[in-house]
Amino acid sequence: MAGAPPPVDPEDPLAPARGQSLDGLLGLLERLDGVEEAAVVRSALAAGVPRERVLDELQREIERRLARVDDRGAYPR
């Protein structure tokens, strides 16, 4: 089906970060104990840092945190 998101692999520890919008990623970062980091991201955007660069860095940070959480076996919802 065109436009449908790909199925989520339940074995993929990074699945919650894949395909998220900027707001979705910021919310996920906050749930992963990244409230201060999310504020920094918002400040960077307000200061004119290119959105693509911010998204790349944000995605990497969330992936690092999800990998760490997965190692401990608990994902915050």
C-alpha positions as CSV (number, residue, x, y, z in Angstrom):
1,M,0.0,0.0,0.0
2,A,1.5,3.4,-1.0
3,G,2.3,5.8,1.8
4,A,1.9,3.1,4.5
5,P,4.7,3.0,7.0
6,P,6.9,-0.1,6.9
7,P,6.1,-2.8,9.5
8,V,7.9,-2.4,12.8
9,D,10.4,-5.1,13.7
10,P,9.7,-6.1,17.3
11,E,13.4,-7.2,17.6
12,D,14.6,-3.7,16.5
13,P,15.6,-1.8,19.7
14,L,15.7,1.5,17.6
15,A,12.2,1.1,16.2
16,P,10.7,3.8,18.3
17,A,13.0,6.4,16.7
18,R,12.5,5.4,13.1
19,G,10.2,7.6,11.0
20,Q,9.4,10.1,13.7
21,S,8.8,13.8,13.1
22,L,10.9,16.4,14.8
23,D,8.2,16.8,17.5
24,G,8.0,13.1,17.9
25,L,11.7,12.7,18.3
26,L,11.8,15.6,20.9
27,G,9.1,13.9,22.9
28,L,10.9,10.6,22.7
29,L,14.1,12.2,23.8
30,E,12.3,13.8,26.8
31,R,10.9,10.3,27.8
32,L,14.5,9.0,27.6
33,D,15.7,11.4,30.4
34,G,16.7,14.0,27.8
35,V,14.6,17.0,28.8
36,E,17.7,19.3,29.0
37,E,19.0,18.0,25.6
38,A,15.6,18.6,24.0
39,A,15.7,22.2,25.2
40,V,19.2,22.5,23.6
41,V,17.7,21.2,20.3
42,R,14.9,23.7,20.4
43,S,17.4,26.5,21.1
44,A,19.6,25.4,18.2
45,L,16.6,25.5,15.9
46,A,15.7,28.9,17.2
47,A,19.3,30.1,16.6
48,G,19.1,29.1,13.0
49,V,21.0,25.8,13.0
50,P,19.8,23.9,9.8
51,R,16.9,21.6,10.5
52,E,18.6,18.7,8.7
53,R,21.7,18.9,10.9
54,V,19.5,19.1,14.0
55,L,17.5,16.1,13.0
56,D,20.6,14.1,12.2
57,E,22.1,14.8,15.6
58,L,18.8,14.3,17.4
59,Q,18.3,10.9,15.7
60,R,21.8,9.8,16.7
61,E,21.3,10.8,20.3
62,I,18.0,9.0,20.6
63,E,19.5,5.9,18.9
64,R,22.3,5.9,21.5
65,R,19.8,6.2,24.4
66,L,17.5,3.5,23.0
67,A,20.5,1.2,22.6
68,R,21.5,1.8,26.2
69,V,17.9,1.3,27.5
70,D,17.5,-1.9,25.4
71,D,20.7,-3.2,27.0
72,R,19.0,-2.7,30.4
73,G,15.8,-4.2,29.1
74,A,13.4,-1.3,29.9
75,Y,12.0,1.2,27.5
76,P,10.1,4.2,29.0
77,R,6.7,4.7,27.6
